[in-house]
Amino acid sequence: MSEQPSGLLNGLSNRLSLRRWARAARHARSMDLASLREQRSWARRFRHHLDQFIHIADDRLHIPLEGSSAMQAPHNADWTWRPELWRGRLDRPGRAAVPSKTMLGSEITLFHDCEISELTLRQMRNTREADLAPYGLRMDVFRFDGSYLSLVVDLPASAVQGLQKRHLVRVATVVETEKPLEIFARLNVKNGPNTEQIVRELPVTSGEVAVEFDLAYTKLNEKRVEKLWLDLIFEGPEMNQVHLRDLTMSRRPRADL
């Protein structure tokens, strides 16, 4: 049997509790100190659970809903994917003074060569009507004394299954920046001892932007494909804020000529 109270009993209990604490608030200034101390202790216990409940409820009831896999992809795509950072809440959503090789979740890794890191990463809840991803990633870059900055996205094993040279791999993202910034996407395909690499510049404009990687122009050995990963490379990121509201990947077979 469910331990949750019925709607009628739950509503009655909540109303009685609300009246009790409203009355306590009205009498707080005239209450004797011993009673005030005791009531304050109880109020703090209640507030902890109420704050936790509100946080979880707000998170679950926001649109888009947590775990949503809705995305725009080509109609003939045979594989689609959104990394976990953009799908659901991470156990540790933020990092400050981020050192190189720091992971956010199990699929995203930050790389840089700064001597002193003045970078922060934080997972943010998306709340706009236009957002399809439940979460986004915000990166703040202050002083930057390095020569490179990149986010590496490890693709799942499903991205490798059935991969052929006739495939077009698509990366789509929604990016917001404080000031103009060059961002490059590099697809890496490890096949045997070799790694094929294709680089595309992301056109940073309002709304979703996408680039495609045509595997027909690589020396891909279809029988030895082991792993795929994506590098997002940021050129001259100093004193900038980058908000990646969404990131999705898909692949589709090239039309037969």
C-alpha positions, 0 to 999 in steps of 0.5 A: 500500500502506498505511504502517500496520504490521500489528496483530502487528508494531505490537503487538510494536513497542509492547511493545519500546518500552514495555520500553525506556522502563520500563528507562530509567526504572528506571535514570535515577537511576544513569545517567551524566549524558551518557546521561541528557541524551540519553535525556531529549531523546528522551523529550521528543520521544516525549512530544510525539507521544504527547500529540498522539496521545492528544489526537486519539484522545480527541477522536475516540473520545468519545461523541457522535462528532465531526461528529454530526448527531443531534438531536431535531426535529419529525417533519415538519421540512423543514430541520434544522441544528446550527452548526459550533461544536457539531459539530466542533472549531474551530481556535481554541477559546477567547478571553479578554477578548473584544472586541465583534464577535469571531467563534468559528468562522465562524457565531457572533459575540459582541456587547456594549458593555462598556468593559472586557471581562471575558468569556471564550468557550471551546468544550468537549467534551461527554462526558455520555451525554445529550449529542447534540452533540459540543461545547458553548460555555461563556461566563464573565462576570465584571464587566460594565459594558455594557448588552447581551450577545448571541451572533449565529448566522448561519444557512446559505443552506439555511435561506432556500430554500423559506421561507414564512409557513406555516413554524414555525422552532424553536430548541432548546438545552441551557443550564446557568447558575451562577445564574438568568439571562434569555435571549431568542432573536430570529429575524431574517428579512431580506426586501428592505429590511425585517427581520422580528423575532420574540422569544421567552424561553428557559425555562432549565431542566434538559434541552433547551428549545425555542421556536418562531417562527411566521412567519404573524404577520410581514409576510414577503415570501416572494419577497424573503427574503435571510438569517436570523440568530438573536440569543441575548440575555443579560440581567444576565449579570454574575458568571455562567457559561453553558454552551450544551451544544447548539444546533439549529434546524429548521423545519416547515410549519404544518398546514393548517386 
